[in-house]
Amino acid sequence: MPAASGSDENWWRGAVIYQVYPRSFQDTDGDGMGDLRGVTRRLPHIASLGVDAIWLSPFFTSPQADMGYDVSDYCDVDPMFGTLADFDEMLAEAHRLGLKVIIDQVISHTSDRHPWFVESRSSRTNAKADWYVWADPKPDGTAPNNWLSIFGGPGWEWDGVRRQYYLHNFLSSQPDLNFHNPEVQEAVLATVRFWLDRGVDGFRLDTANFYFHDRLLRDNPPLVPDPDATSRDAPEVNPYGMQDHLYDKTQPENLDFLRRFRAVLDEYGGRATVGEVGDGSRSLQTVAAYTSGGDKLHMCYTFDLLGPEFTARHFRRCVENFQSTVTDGWVCWAFSNHDVMRHVSRFALREADRERVAKLAISLLASLRGTICLYQGEELGLPEAELAFEELRDPYGIRFWPAFAGRDGCRTPMVWERELSNAGFSAGTPWLPVRDGHRMLAVDAQEGVEGAVLEHYRQTLGFRRAQSALVDGDMVFLGTNQDLLVFTREKDDERLLFVFNLTQEPQTFHLPTTLVAEPHPMPGFAPVFADNAIKLAALDVFCGRLR
């Protein structure tokens, strides 16, 4: 059995993870799609940032209806991305560079072309008849209940062969597995072992709270809006957000399955899981349940920091809510990923502020208690790409256009060389366009340039790594009647003070008389500190050592 790279069982705690969306990272065969050989080629860039691990979005065999999140074979590589040998080569090179490799596990649903579903839908009596969520129609022929698909419309699709409906929380071509069936759990865990035996260091669990459904198929009630909620499961244009999802996900049986999943990982040692939890206003309670006790998931992330708000109040509320709710679990914080608008575009009210916001955002993320996840291209300060309707490939965006543009704007190709065709991503026609605004921010345009966003990321992640308090030290907020985010990070004898000004106006913060600090500047920022007063420019941060 191959050993995971490194020997520290807790490597994931406080780690920095870099998400690779392989389809858009680097194309090596000219078909316009990124591939695993492209990931291997660009691993030195990722390692140069000072991260600990990469998370690979799906590369498994798939019809690509949802860009690989519709899996038809969990134990093979889609030819678009290469071969199993290409994966093994990529894994070996990542380990050689000191990078862990986490892969996506999309196990709440499969593609409708997966052999399991092909057999399941063939009759009501075959060996896999109960491997998916099938239900009879109501007497009037309508769906069994009011559950909705996140991608629009009912969460049920009629099948003429079985004369039943099957459940799909996403596309109708993504039927949900029936985790109430023990055989399904065994089959899923067998695919997990397949990748553990190849040497992967962990898994990102897609929609980790979707595995089980209510056996009674009860209707979801209408949602009573919570004005204090910091997390939403869907944009406002999507009626999915009008329901309180009590019965179609986050069922109590999920806890036992997560324990089974963890037990498999523990057999291998040094492997880790990060779960995606979208559960509306209950997300943190779900994270607490899924990460407590050391016998389920190692960590989770929610959508709390993936929204548009860039204020001291919002960040303090998100972190304090987590601290008060998740007492013995662990969180993974992120500002961007493949499902949301890039945070430079979400957070920066003016285009002129994008570079400053990009730098301040990573400085803030690197200062939080928890593991952090970066999304490819954010280290360049890439904004969201604007696409015309005819350029869209995301079924979510196509369904809700023009009120919601979908996720293609954050999935456009990575830009490597400014002067090359398609900015060095592909010699062919890329599956999504490369915009000139991105080309100007290419890696080679920022490499070694003082003050560039790329260099700021490297320096900031180096700063985080050098301060033990930032990896897993305690985090305590200080009260202030100003629009400032003020907190301390502390471990053993190391005590750091952070003051973030996220506003467009200069601010002055007077240090409490109980605190004595000396400047310990974060890379890229130089506020004025004199006579216990910290004068911060707009979008600025002060870091000091407390004595």
Buried (B, 14 or more C-beta within 10 A) or exposed (E): EBEBBBEEEEBBBBBBBBBBBBBBBBBBBEBBBBBBBBBBBBBEBBBBBBBBBBBBBBBBBBBBBBBBBBBBBBBBBBEBBBBEEBBBBBBBBBBEBEBBBBBBBBBBBBBBBBEBBEBBBEEEEEEBBBBBBBBEBEEEEEBBBBBBBBBBBBBBBBBEEBEBBBBBBBBBBBBBBBBBBEEBBEBBBEBBBEBBEBBBBBBBBBBBBBBBBBEEBBBBEEBEEEEEBBBBBBBEEBEBBEBBBBBBBBBEBBBEBBEBBBEBBEEBEBBBBBBBBBBBBBBBBBBBBBBBEEEBBBBBBBBBBBBEBBEBEBBBBBBBBBBEBBEEBBBBBBBBBBBBBBBBBBBBEEEEBBBBBBBBBBBBBBBBBBBBBBBBBBBBBBBBBEBEEEEBBBBBBBBBBEEBBBBBBBBBBBBBBBEBEBBBBBBBEBBBBBBEEBBEBBBBBBEEEEEBBBBBBBBBBEBBBEBBBBBBBEBEBBEBEBEBBBBBBBBEEBBBBBBBBBBEEEBEBEBEEEBEBEBBBBBBBEBEBEEEEBBBBBBBBBBBBBE
